[in-house]
Amino acid sequence: MGRLFKQYLNGPRIYSCSNCRCHTSDHDEIVSKAFQGRHGRAYLFNNVVNVTLGPREDRLLITGLHTVADIYCSCCQQVLGWKYEQAFEESQKYKEGKFIIEKAKMTKEGSW
């Protein structure tokens, strides 16, 4: 197995994996906090780091049918949320290429 490369974020407000505290995103990358995940509230991010993608699958979500891929923490392999690969409804196209991380799966680090 290869060596694990972790990206560290420098911002004052960082989100990390709740299991291993590996950095996942900066607070400035949040698009919306008004999303629902499998385990409660979730945030929509423009960009995340230290994640790996699972296989793409069509999933019927609250807002309609989407093609998504689960995202896993690259350090501990915990499922953090998913990436929107494709939205089938025109009103949902803004989500394409963005990431959902469930609030229950992340913790805050830095000066909040």
C-alpha positions, 0 to 999 in steps of 0.5 A, spaced: 500 500 500 502 507 498 503 512 503 497 516 505 498 524 503 494 528 507 492 535 506 492 540 512 488 546 511 490 553 514 484 557 515 481 559 522 475 555 522 476 548 519 471 542 519 474 535 520 472 528 520 469 526 527 472 520 528 479 521 526 480 529 526 483 529 519 481 536 515 475 535 510 474 543 509 474 550 510 468 554 513 469 559 507 467 553 502 460 552 505 454 553 500 448 552 504 447 549 511 440 547 510 441 540 507 438 533 510 443 527 510 442 520 512 443 522 520 440 529 520 443 536 518 448 536 513 452 542 509 453 543 502 460 544 500 464 547 494 470 543 495 473 538 500 479 535 501 482 528 504 476 524 501 475 518 497 469 517 492 465 511 492 462 508 486 457 512 482 449 510 483 442 513 482 439 515 488 432 518 490 433 524 495 428 529 498 429 533 492 429 528 486 433 523 482 441 524 483 447 521 481 451 521 487 458 517 490 459 516 497 465 520 500 469 517 505 475 520 510 481 518 506 484 517 513 479 512 517 474 510 511 468 513 515 462 515 510 462 522 511 456 524 506 456 524 498 458 528 492 453 530 487 455 527 480 449 529 476 442 532 477 436 530 473 432 536 474 434 543 472 432 546 478 437 542 482 443 543 477 447 547 481 449 541 486 453 538 481 460 537 483 459 539 490 459 535 496 455 534 502 458 532 509 453 530 514 454 534 521 454 528 525 460 526 521 464 532 522 467 536 528 469 544 528 477 546 529 480 552 530 477 559 533 470 559 532 
